[in-house]
């Protein structure tokens, strides 16, 4: 089984969910959608985690769901003036976990990945290696999306996911 197929299998239930797919309507950073961002974070974390012998199932599912807050944060954040600690960057991990646990069965590592991926904005640090990995990869992917177009590097992965969604 190739890397893309194994990755898809590990995240199948999340990747096939209509609300996860709907995230393709929301832009995350520059030209990257929230759907693509979540897949890139999950895939890169999966590659590193598999080399380190970590729990790749939890890494993939937790990373796919780390931004599962289900709203366009660009417009939602501008509707109401809020104190800094109530803004999207501080609160969305909680919303993502609430949504993830409503629609999916989430284990403890996945919960930690989702709720702590914004450390240090979220004060409690991650407790699992898998959570730390997703936290670092999310920062790397976000930085790449803002400052350089890494999207082309992963076009084959994104195309593979789209093709699997059409045939599954």
Backbone as a printed PyTorch tensor [residue, N CA C, xyz], in Angstrom:
tensor([[[  0.8580,  -1.1790,   0.0000],
         [  0.0000,   0.0000,   0.0000],
         [  0.9050,   1.2430,   0.0000]],

        [[  0.6210,   2.2140,  -0.8760],
         [  1.4580,   3.4100,  -0.9200],
         [  1.0820,   4.3820,   0.2150]],

        [[  1.9300,   5.3930,   0.3990],
         [  1.7220,   6.3580,   1.4980],
         [  0.3600,   7.0410,   1.4190]],

        [[ -0.0340,   7.4640,   0.2290],
         [ -1.3170,   8.1590,   0.0820],
         [ -2.4700,   7.2450,   0.4650]],

        [[ -2.4210,   6.0020,   0.0230],
         [ -3.5040,   5.0550,   0.3090],
         [ -3.5940,   4.7720,   1.8120]],

        [[ -2.4600,   4.5620,   2.4470],
         [ -2.4670,   4.3080,   3.8930],
         [ -2.9800,   5.5320,   4.6520]],

        [[ -2.5200,   6.7090,   4.2570],
         [ -2.9850,   7.9480,   4.8780],
         [ -4.4960,   8.0760,   4.7280]],

        [[ -5.0140,   7.8460,   3.5170],
         [ -6.4440,   7.9530,   3.2620],
         [ -7.2170,   6.9640,   4.1250]],

        [[ -6.7050,   5.7420,   4.2330],
         [ -7.3690,   4.7080,   5.0420],
         [ -7.4310,   5.1250,   6.5140]],

        [[ -6.3450,   5.6820,   7.0320],
         [ -6.3060,   6.0970,   8.4400],
         [ -7.3100,   7.2110,   8.7380]],

        [[ -7.5420,   8.0780,   7.7710],
         [ -8.4530,   9.2060,   7.9870],
         [ -9.7720,   9.0790,   7.2550]],

        [[-10.0880,   7.8820,   6.7710],
         [-11.2410,   7.6660,   5.8930],
         [-12.5360,   8.2770,   6.4170]],

        [[-12.9020,   7.9760,   7.6740],
         [-14.1930,   8.4580,   8.1960],
         [-14.2610,   9.9760,   8.2490]],

        [[-13.1390,  10.6150,   8.5420],
         [-13.0990,  12.0790,   8.5960],
         [-13.1080,  12.6500,   7.1770]],

        [[-12.2420,  12.1420,   6.3340],
         [-12.1300,  12.6570,   4.9670],
         [-13.4310,  12.5320,   4.1810]],

        [[-14.2340,  11.5300,   4.4740],
         [-15.4840,  11.2950,   3.7480],
         [-16.6740,  12.0610,   4.3370]],

        [[-16.5030,  12.6590,   5.4870],
         [-17.6240,  13.3270,   6.1560],
         [-17.9830,  14.6250,   5.4110]],

        [[-19.2780,  14.8430,   5.1330],
         [-19.6910,  16.0350,   4.3760],
         [-19.2700,  17.3590,   5.0210]],

        [[-19.2560,  17.4340,   6.3370],
         [-18.8440,  18.6900,   6.9810],
         [-17.3410,  18.9250,   6.8490]],

        [[-16.5660,  17.8540,   6.8320],
         [-15.1340,  18.0210,   6.6010],
         [-14.9060,  18.4910,   5.1630]],

        [[-15.5920,  17.8680,   4.2270],
         [-15.4510,  18.2560,   2.8150],
         [-15.9060,  19.7010,   2.6060]],

        [[-16.9260,  20.1240,   3.3370],
         [-17.4330,  21.5000,   3.2160],
         [-16.3700,  22.5430,   3.5720]],

        [[-15.3530,  22.1440,   4.3110],
         [-14.2840,  23.0770,   4.6710],
         [-13.5120,  23.5600,   3.4470]],

        [[-13.7690,  22.9310,   2.3140],
         [-13.1640,  23.3920,   1.0660],
         [-13.7290,  24.7520,   0.6500]],

        [[-14.8240,  25.1750,   1.2790],
         [-15.4330,  26.4830,   0.9980],
         [-14.7970,  27.6180,   1.8040]],

        [[-13.9710,  27.2790,   2.7770],
         [-13.3680,  28.2940,   3.6450],
         [-11.8720,  28.3960,   3.3590]],

        [[-11.4100,  29.6170,   3.1550],
         [ -9.9730,  29.8000,   2.9870],
         [ -9.3340,  29.9450,   4.3500]],

        [[ -8.2020,  29.2960,   4.5190],
         [ -7.4830,  29.3290,   5.7820],
         [ -6.4250,  30.4260,   5.7330]],

        [[ -5.4160,  30.2200,   4.9140],
         [ -4.3170,  31.1750,   4.7750],
         [ -4.0540,  31.3870,   3.2860]],

        [[ -4.1580,  32.6140,   2.8430],
         [ -3.9500,  32.9650,   1.4350],
         [ -4.8490,  32.1330,   0.5300]],

        [[ -4.2800,  31.3030,  -0.3410],
         [ -5.0900,  30.5570,  -1.3090],
         [ -5.3660,  29.1160,  -0.8690]],

        [[ -4.9740,  28.7550,   0.3170],
         [ -5.1850,  27.3960,   0.8190],
         [ -6.5100,  27.3240,   1.5610]],

        [[ -7.3330,  26.3380,   1.2040],
         [ -8.5910,  26.1620,   1.9240],
         [ -8.3380,  25.4470,   3.2480]],

        [[ -9.3120,  25.5270,   4.1210],
         [ -9.2240,  24.8380,   5.4060],
         [ -9.1330,  23.3260,   5.1930]],

        [[ -9.8530,  22.8260,   4.2020],
         [ -9.7970,  21.4130,   3.8220],
         [ -8.3610,  21.0180,   3.4580]],

        [[ -7.7430,  21.7870,   2.5610],
         [ -6.3670,  21.4930,   2.1360],
         [ -5.3760,  21.6490,   3.2790]],

        [[ -5.5440,  22.7040,   4.0740],
         [ -4.6570,  22.9380,   5.2070],
         [ -4.6740,  21.7470,   6.1630]],

        [[ -5.8650,  21.2730,   6.4930],
         [ -5.9810,  20.1510,   7.4220],
         [ -5.3480,  18.8890,   6.8540]],

        [[ -5.5340,  18.6620,   5.5680],
         [ -4.9250,  17.4930,   4.9230],
         [ -3.4030,  17.6100,   4.9280]],

        [[ -2.8790,  18.7880,   4.6210],
         [ -1.4150,  18.9680,   4.6140],
         [ -0.8160,  18.7570,   6.0020]],

        [[ -1.4490,  19.3220,   7.0160],
         [ -0.9610,  19.1370,   8.3900],
         [ -0.9880,  17.6530,   8.7420]],

        [[ -2.0970,  16.9920,   8.4510],
         [ -2.2410,  15.5770,   8.7840],
         [ -1.2240,  14.7180,   8.0330]],

        [[ -1.0300,  14.9980,   6.7590],
         [ -0.1330,  14.1740,   5.9500],
         [  1.3280,  14.3380,   6.3780]],

        [[  1.7630,  15.5660,   6.5620],
         [  3.1610,  15.7800,   6.9730],
         [  3.3990,  15.1930,   8.3660]],

        [[  2.4540,  15.3880,   9.2750],
         [  2.5830,  14.8030,  10.6170],
         [  2.5850,  13.2720,  10.5390]],

        [[  1.7680,  12.7210,   9.6560],
         [  1.7310,  11.2700,   9.4430],
         [  3.0980,  10.7580,   8.9740]],

        [[  3.7130,  11.4380,   8.0010],
         [  5.0210,  11.0100,   7.4940],
         [  6.0720,  11.0130,   8.6010]],

        [[  6.1130,  12.0950,   9.3730],
         [  7.1000,  12.2030,  10.4520],
         [  6.7720,  11.1970,  11.5570]],

        [[  5.5050,  11.1260,  11.9360],
         [  5.0920,  10.2150,  13.0020],
         [  5.3730,   8.7610,  12.6720]],

        [[  5.2040,   8.3770,  11.4140],
         [  5.4780,   6.9820,  11.0450],
         [  6.9730,   6.6800,  11.1390]],

        [[  7.8130,   7.6550,  10.8050],
         [  9.2650,   7.4650,  10.9330],
         [  9.6880,   7.3670,  12.4100]],

        [[  8.9370,   8.0450,  13.2870],
         [  9.2610,   8.0380,  14.7220],
         [  8.5610,   6.9050,  15.4840]],

        [[  7.7460,   6.1240,  14.7950],
         [  7.0460,   5.0210,  15.4500],
         [  5.9040,   5.4700,  16.3480]],

        [[  5.2930,   6.6050,  16.0320],
         [  4.1930,   7.1250,  16.8430],
         [  2.8560,   6.5660,  16.3620]],

        [[  1.8050,   6.8930,  17.0600],
         [  0.4440,   6.4400,  16.7660],
         [ -0.0940,   7.2310,  15.5650]],

        [[  0.0990,   6.6940,  14.3670],
         [ -0.2760,   7.4190,  13.1500],
         [ -1.7910,   7.5400,  12.9830]],

        [[ -2.5430,   6.5920,  13.4980],
         [ -4.0140,   6.6860,  13.4290],
         [ -4.4840,   7.9350,  14.1610]],

        [[ -4.0060,   8.1270,  15.3900],
         [ -4.4020,   9.3110,  16.1730],
         [ -3.8580,  10.5890,  15.5600]],

        [[ -2.6440,  10.5200,  15.0240],
         [ -2.0590,  11.7060,  14.3820],
         [ -2.9190,  12.1550,  13.2040]],

        [[ -3.2670,  11.2340,  12.3210],
         [ -4.0300,  11.5910,  11.1250],
         [ -5.4010,  12.1240,  11.5110]],

        [[ -6.1330,  11.4100,  12.3570],
         [ -7.4900,  11.8290,  12.7020],
         [ -7.4680,  13.1450,  13.4950]],

        [[ -6.5630,  13.2510,  14.4680],
         [ -6.4790,  14.4800,  15.2620],
         [ -6.0800,  15.6780,  14.4150]],

        [[ -5.1240,  15.4710,  13.5120],
         [ -4.6740,  16.5760,  12.6580],
         [ -5.7430,  16.9770,  11.6460]],

        [[ -6.4510,  16.0000,  11.1020],
         [ -7.5350,  16.3490,  10.1770],
         [ -8.6040,  17.1810,  10.8840]],

        [[ -8.8180,  16.9140,  12.1640],
         [ -9.8830,  17.5900,  12.9180],
         [ -9.3980,  18.7840,  13.7430]],

        [[ -8.1120,  19.1100,  13.6820],
         [ -7.5890,  20.1710,  14.5540],
         [ -8.2400,  21.5360,  14.2890]],

        [[ -8.7100,  21.7850,  13.1010],
         [ -9.3880,  23.0510,  12.7710],
         [-10.8380,  22.8130,  12.3400]],

        [[-11.5000,  21.8610,  12.9310],
         [-12.8640,  21.4870,  12.5660],
         [-13.8790,  22.3840,  13.2880]],

        [[-13.6950,  23.7030,  13.1750],
         [-14.5560,  24.6560,  13.8940],
         [-15.7890,  25.0540,  13.0960]],

        [[-15.8240,  24.7480,  11.8040],
         [-17.0240,  24.8520,  10.9570],
         [-17.5740,  26.2620,  10.7400]],

        [[-16.7080,  27.2350,  10.6430],
         [-17.1340,  28.5840,  10.2710],
         [-15.9750,  29.2800,   9.5670]],

        [[-16.2770,  30.3390,   8.8650],
         [-15.2400,  31.1290,   8.2070],
         [-14.6990,  32.1290,   9.2230]],

        [[-13.5340,  31.8550,   9.7470],
         [-12.9960,  32.6890,  10.8190],
         [-12.6600,  34.0990,  10.3480]],

        [[-12.4940,  34.2900,   9.0610],
         [-12.2120,  35.6340,   8.5530],
         [-13.4190,  36.5500,   8.7260]],

        [[-14.6170,  36.0440,   8.4560],
         [-15.8150,  36.8750,   8.5930],
         [-16.3770,  36.8290,  10.0030]],

        [[-16.3700,  35.6610,  10.6390],
         [-16.9020,  35.5440,  12.0060],
         [-16.1470,  36.4660,  12.9610]],

        [[-14.8480,  36.5360,  12.7810],
         [-14.0250,  37.3500,  13.6770],
         [-14.2660,  38.8350,  13.5450]],

        [[-14.8650,  39.2700,  12.4430],
         [-15.0700,  40.6950,  12.2250],
         [-16.4770,  41.1530,  12.5900]],

        [[-17.3650,  40.2080,  12.9040],
         [-18.7470,  40.5830,  13.2010],
         [-18.8750,  41.3060,  14.5380]],

        [[-18.1240,  40.8670,  15.5190],
         [-18.2510,  41.4110,  16.8690],
         [-16.8570,  41.6950,  17.4150]],

        [[-16.6940,  42.8490,  18.0330],
         [-15.4250,  43.1650,  18.6960],
         [-15.3320,  42.3200,  19.9570]],

        [[-14.1960,  41.6540,  20.1410],
         [-14.0140,  40.7670,  21.2890],
         [-12.6940,  41.0810,  21.9610]],

        [[-12.6150,  40.7840,  23.2640],
         [-11.3050,  40.8910,  23.9150],
         [-10.3580,  39.8460,  23.3120]],

        [[ -9.0820,  40.0860,  23.3830],
         [ -8.0790,  39.2450,  22.7190],
         [ -8.2130,  37.7750,  23.0900]],

        [[ -8.4740,  37.4520,  24.3550],
         [ -8.5330,  36.0500,  24.7850],
         [ -9.7820,  35.3170,  24.2900]],

        [[-10.7120,  36.0430,  23.6640],
         [-11.9150,  35.4030,  23.1140],
         [-11.8800,  35.3530,  21.5870]],

        [[-10.7740,  35.7590,  21.0050],
         [-10.6510,  35.7500,  19.5450],
         [-10.3790,  34.3310,  19.0280]],

        [[-10.5480,  34.1750,  17.7400],
         [-10.4600,  32.8790,  17.0720],
         [ -9.2160,  32.0700,  17.4660]],

        [[ -8.0530,  32.6790,  17.4440],
         [ -6.8140,  31.9620,  17.7380],
         [ -6.7990,  31.3120,  19.1060]],

        [[ -7.5100,  31.9010,  20.0490],
         [ -7.5510,  31.3790,  21.4130],
         [ -8.6820,  30.3730,  21.6170]],

        [[ -9.7410,  30.4700,  20.8450],
         [-10.9500,  29.6900,  21.1140],
         [-11.2270,  28.5490,  20.1300]],

        [[-10.6830,  28.6010,  18.9300],
         [-11.1270,  27.6460,  17.9100],
         [-10.7670,  26.1960,  18.2130]],

        [[ -9.7310,  25.9470,  18.9800],
         [ -9.3950,  24.5630,  19.3280],
         [-10.5200,  23.9300,  20.1550]],

        [[-11.1050,  24.7210,  21.0360],
         [-12.2350,  24.2380,  21.8410],
         [-13.4300,  23.9370,  20.9430]],

        [[-13.7310,  24.8330,  20.0190],
         [-14.8530,  24.6260,  19.0950],
         [-14.5950,  23.4110,  18.1960]],

        [[-13.3620,  23.2720,  17.7400],
         [-13.0150,  22.1360,  16.8830],
         [-13.2270,  20.8210,  17.6350]],

        [[-12.8220,  20.7830,  18.9040],
         [-13.0180,  19.5610,  19.6920],
         [-14.5070,  19.2830,  19.9200]],

        [[-15.2700,  20.3120,  20.2320],
         [-16.7120,  20.1130,  20.4440],
         [-17.3580,  19.5270,  19.1900]],

        [[-17.0270,  20.0540,  18.0280],
         [-17.5810,  19.5400,  16.7740],
         [-17.0710,  18.1280,  16.4790]],

        [[-15.7730,  17.9270,  16.6500],
         [-15.1830,  16.6160,  16.3790],
         [-15.8020,  15.5380,  17.2590]],

        [[-15.9690,  15.8330,  18.5380],
         [-16.5140,  14.8230,  19.4530],
         [-18.0110,  14.6150,  19.2380]],

        [[-18.6940,  15.5700,  18.6330],
         [-20.1110,  15.4070,  18.3080],
         [-20.2880,  14.4630,  17.1100]],

        [[-19.4240,  14.6110,  16.1050],
         [-19.5740,  13.8560,  14.8620],
         [-18.7420,  12.5700,  14.7940]],

        [[-17.7320,  12.4370,  15.6480],
         [-16.8220,  11.2940,  15.5900],
         [-16.5370,  10.7750,  17.0000]],

        [[-16.0870,   9.5300,  17.0810],
         [-15.5740,   8.9970,  18.3400],
         [-14.1080,   9.3970,  18.4160]],

        [[-13.7560,  10.1350,  19.4530],
         [-12.4150,  10.7090,  19.5940],
         [-11.7090,  10.0590,  20.7870]],

        [[-10.4870,   9.5730,  20.5770],
         [ -9.7330,   9.0160,  21.7070],
         [ -8.9640,  10.1240,  22.4400]],

        [[ -8.2850,   9.7700,  23.5110],
         [ -7.5950,  10.7760,  24.3440],
         [ -6.4790,  11.5040,  23.5930]],

        [[ -5.7150,  10.7780,  22.7920],
         [ -4.6410,  11.4350,  22.0260],
         [ -5.2290,  12.4130,  21.0130]],

        [[ -6.2860,  11.9920,  20.3260],
         [ -6.9190,  12.8750,  19.3430],
         [ -7.4770,  14.1200,  20.0230]],

        [[ -8.0780,  13.9440,  21.1920],
         [ -8.5790,  15.0930,  21.9520],
         [ -7.4400,  16.0470,  22.2830]],

        [[ -6.3280,  15.5030,  22.7480],
         [ -5.1790,  16.3270,  23.1100],
         [ -4.6120,  17.0410,  21.8760]],

        [[ -4.5520,  16.3350,  20.7550],
         [ -4.0660,  16.9510,  19.5090],
         [ -4.9420,  18.1450,  19.1380]],

        [[ -6.2520,  17.9410,  19.1710],
         [ -7.1890,  18.9890,  18.7500],
         [ -7.1800,  20.1570,  19.7230]],

        [[ -7.2890,  19.8810,  21.0080],
         [ -7.4540,  20.9590,  21.9970],
         [ -6.1630,  21.7060,  22.3000]],

        [[ -5.0180,  21.0980,  22.0120],
         [ -3.7580,  21.7500,  22.3900],
         [ -2.9170,  22.1910,  21.1980]],

        [[ -3.4790,  22.1220,  19.9910],
         [ -2.6650,  22.4360,  18.8140],
         [ -2.2850,  23.9120,  18.7230]],

        [[ -2.8930,  24.7480,  19.5250],
         [ -2.5550,  26.1740,  19.4890],
         [ -1.6550,  26.5970,  20.6530]],

        [[ -1.0430,  25.6270,  21.3270],
         [ -0.1020,  25.9740,  22.3950],
         [  1.0030,  26.8430,  21.7950]],

        [[  1.3560,  27.9440,  22.4050],
         [  1.0440,  28.4210,  23.7510],
         [ -0.1750,  29.3360,  23.8670]],

        [[ -0.9240,  29.5940,  22.7690],
         [ -2.1350,  30.4080,  22.9220],
         [ -3.1320,  29.7120,  23.8410]],

        [[ -3.2340,  28.3960,  23.7070],
         [ -3.9690,  27.6130,  24.6890],
         [ -2.9530,  27.2670,  25.7650]],

        [[ -3.2180,  27.6440,  26.9740],
         [ -2.2070,  27.6320,  28.0310],
         [ -1.6840,  26.2420,  28.3830]],

        [[ -2.5410,  25.2270,  28.3830],
         [ -2.0910,  23.8820,  28.7470],
         [ -1.2820,  23.2730,  27.6000]],

        [[ -0.0690,  22.7990,  27.9050],
         [  0.7510,  22.1940,  26.8460],
         [  0.2640,  20.7890,  26.4850]],

        [[  0.5870,  20.3280,  25.2880],
         [  0.2470,  18.9570,  24.8980],
         [  0.9180,  17.9430,  25.8300]],

        [[  0.2880,  16.7760,  25.9720],
         [  0.8810,  15.7510,  26.8390],
         [  1.4200,  14.5450,  26.0670]],

        [[  1.0840,  14.4250,  24.7990],
         [  1.5460,  13.3020,  23.9900],
         [  2.5240,  13.7840,  22.9180]],

        [[  3.4420,  12.9120,  22.5500],
         [  4.3670,  13.2320,  21.4520],
         [  3.5840,  13.5680,  20.1810]],

        [[  2.5210,  12.8130,  19.9410],
         [  1.7000,  13.0240,  18.7550],
         [  1.1190,  14.4430,  18.7280]],

        [[  0.7220,  14.9420,  19.9010],
         [  0.1570,  16.2940,  19.9970],
         [  1.2200,  17.3480,  19.7190]],

        [[  2.4030,  17.1500,  20.2790],
         [  3.4990,  18.0830,  20.0210],
         [  3.8320,  18.1070,  18.5260]],

        [[  3.8700,  16.9320,  17.9210],
         [  4.1870,  16.8410,  16.5010],
         [  3.1820,  17.6300,  15.6620]],

        [[  1.8840,  17.4160,  15.9030],
         [  0.8660,  18.1310,  15.1300],
         [  0.9640,  19.6340,  15.3890]],

        [[  1.2370,  20.0310,  16.6270],
         [  1.4080,  21.4500,  16.9600],
         [  2.5250,  22.0610,  16.1030]],

        [[  3.6680,  21.4010,  16.0420],
         [  4.7960,  21.9210,  15.2660],
         [  4.5070,  21.9070,  13.7670]],

        [[  3.9070,  20.8290,  13.2780],
         [  3.6110,  20.7330,  11.8510],
         [  2.5800,  21.7830,  11.4480]],

        [[  1.5810,  22.0080,  12.2850],
         [  0.5800,  23.0460,  11.9970],
         [  1.2570,  24.4120,  11.8680]],

        [[  2.1730,  24.7140,  12.7660],
         [  2.9080,  25.9820,  12.6830],
         [  3.7160,  26.0630,  11.3860]],

        [[  4.3910,  24.9770,  11.0420],
         [  5.1900,  24.9390,   9.8110],
         [  4.3120,  25.1500,   8.5700]],

        [[  3.1960,  24.4220,   8.5090],
         [  2.3080,  24.5270,   7.3500],
         [  1.7110,  25.9330,   7.2680]],

        [[  1.2940,  26.4690,   8.4010],
         [  0.7380,  27.8210,   8.4300],
         [  1.7660,  28.8360,   7.9390]],

        [[  2.9690,  28.7410,   8.4430],
         [  4.0460,  29.6310,   8.0160],
         [  4.2610,  29.5110,   6.5040]],

        [[  4.2850,  28.2790,   6.0170],
         [  4.4760,  28.0510,   4.5750],
         [  3.3430,  28.6490,   3.7600]],

        [[  2.1200,  28.5270,   4.2630],
         [  0.9650,  29.0660,   3.5320],
         [  0.9940,  30.5860,   3.4760]],

        [[  1.4850,  31.2110,   4.5190],
         [  1.5520,  32.6670,   4.5420],
         [  2.7020,  33.2170,   3.7060]],

        [[  3.8410,  32.5600,   3.7670],
         [  5.0440,  33.1690,   3.2130],
         [  5.5870,  32.5300,   1.9460]],

        [[  5.1210,  31.3400,   1.6210],
         [  5.5230,  30.7350,   0.3510],
         [  4.4450,  29.7610,  -0.0600]],

        [[  4.3360,  29.5630,  -1.3310],
         [  3.2860,  28.6710,  -1.8270],
         [  3.8150,  27.2420,  -1.8650]],

        [[  3.5160,  26.4870,  -0.8340],
         [  3.9200,  25.0870,  -0.7330],
         [  2.8960,  24.1680,  -1.3810]],

        [[  1.7820,  24.7510,  -1.7890],
         [  0.6640,  23.9600,  -2.2840],
         [  1.0640,  23.0740,  -3.4630]],

        [[  1.8290,  23.6110,  -4.3820],
         [  2.2280,  22.8450,  -5.5620],
         [  2.9960,  21.5850,  -5.1950]],

        [[  3.7480,  21.6420,  -4.1110],
         [  4.5350,  20.5020,  -3.6600],
         [  3.6380,  19.3160,  -3.3050]],

        [[  2.4000,  19.6100,  -2.8860],
         [  1.4800,  18.5580,  -2.4420],
         [  0.2700,  18.4010,  -3.3660]],

        [[  0.3660,  18.9100,  -4.6010],
         [ -0.7430,  18.7890,  -5.5560],
         [ -1.1480,  17.3400,  -5.7820]],

        [[ -0.1660,  16.4320,  -5.8740],
         [ -0.4880,  15.0220,  -6.1190],
         [ -1.3090,  14.4370,  -4.9760]],

        [[ -0.9710,  14.7940,  -3.7580],
         [ -1.7340,  14.3230,  -2.5970],
         [ -3.1620,  14.8430,  -2.6540]],

        [[ -3.3280,  16.1390,  -2.8660],
         [ -4.6610,  16.7430,  -2.9080],
         [ -5.4790,  16.1390,  -4.0500]],

        [[ -4.8600,  15.9650,  -5.2000],
         [ -5.5610,  15.3400,  -6.3330],
         [ -5.9590,  13.9040,  -6.0040]],

        [[ -5.0860,  13.1720,  -5.3190],
         [ -5.3950,  11.8000,  -4.9100],
         [ -6.6210,  11.7860,  -3.9930]],

        [[ -6.6580,  12.7010,  -3.0220],
         [ -7.7870,  12.7730,  -2.0820],
         [ -9.0740,  13.0930,  -2.8330]],

        [[ -9.0520,  14.0820,  -3.7100],
         [-10.2480,  14.4270,  -4.5000],
         [-10.7330,  13.2330,  -5.3270]],

        [[ -9.8030,  12.5290,  -5.9550],
         [-10.1810,  11.3670,  -6.7660],
         [-10.8030,  10.2750,  -5.8970]],

        [[-10.2530,  10.0460,  -4.7140],
         [-10.7980,   9.0390,  -3.8060],
         [-12.1900,   9.4470,  -3.3130]],

        [[-12.3850,  10.7270,  -3.0870],
         [-13.6960,  11.1990,  -2.6190],
         [-14.7530,  10.9630,  -3.6940]],

        [[-14.3680,  11.1250,  -4.9520],
         [-15.3210,  10.9270,  -6.0560],
         [-15.6740,   9.4610,  -6.2490]],

        [[-14.7280,   8.5790,  -5.9600],
         [-14.9600,   7.1560,  -6.2180],
         [-15.4180,   6.3720,  -4.9940]],

        [[-15.3280,   6.9550,  -3.8270],
         [-15.7040,   6.2230,  -2.6040],
         [-17.1570,   6.4400,  -2.2260]]])
